[in-house]
Amino acid sequence: MHVKLPHLRYISWDFTVDSEERIVLIEANLFGQSVWFPQIVSGKGLFDEMDE
């Protein structure tokens, strides 16, 4: 889904699984992430190269 929004570097996707075991998107959070969040998710420091 992120491919459709290439101008946004970080999106926090909230998903759930319904009673029929289908993945359902709840929301996409575009603001409010802290600096630590992308670092934990990517395993890279804030100033590391993004295209390694």
C-alpha positions as CSV (number, residue, x, y, z in Angstrom):
1,M,0.0,0.0,0.0
2,H,2.9,2.3,0.6
3,V,3.8,2.2,-3.1
4,K,0.7,4.3,-3.8
5,L,2.1,7.1,-1.5
6,P,5.8,7.3,-2.5
7,H,6.1,11.0,-1.4
8,L,5.5,9.9,2.3
9,R,8.6,8.4,3.9
10,Y,7.0,6.9,7.0
11,I,3.5,5.6,7.5
12,S,2.3,3.7,10.5
13,W,-0.3,1.2,9.2
14,D,-2.8,-0.2,11.7
15,F,-4.2,-3.6,10.7
16,T,-6.4,-6.2,12.3
17,V,-7.6,-9.7,11.3
18,D,-11.4,-10.2,11.0
19,S,-13.4,-13.3,12.0
20,E,-12.8,-14.8,8.6
21,E,-9.0,-14.3,8.9
22,R,-8.8,-11.5,6.4
23,I,-6.4,-8.6,6.9
24,V,-8.3,-5.4,7.4
25,L,-6.8,-1.9,7.3
26,I,-7.9,0.2,10.2
27,E,-6.0,3.4,9.5
28,A,-2.8,5.0,8.2
29,N,-1.1,7.4,10.6
30,L,0.8,10.0,8.7
31,F,1.8,12.2,11.6
32,G,2.8,11.7,15.2
33,Q,5.6,9.2,14.9
34,S,8.6,10.0,16.9
35,V,12.2,9.8,15.7
36,W,12.7,6.4,17.6
37,F,9.9,4.7,15.7
38,P,11.5,4.6,12.2
39,Q,14.8,3.7,13.8
40,I,13.4,0.6,15.5
41,V,11.4,-0.5,12.5
42,S,14.3,-0.1,10.0
43,G,17.1,-1.1,12.3
44,K,19.0,2.0,11.2
45,G,20.0,5.2,12.8
46,L,18.3,8.5,12.0
47,F,21.2,9.6,9.7
48,D,22.0,6.3,8.0
49,E,21.7,5.9,4.3
50,M,18.1,5.0,3.3
51,D,19.0,3.2,0.0
52,E,21.5,0.5,1.1
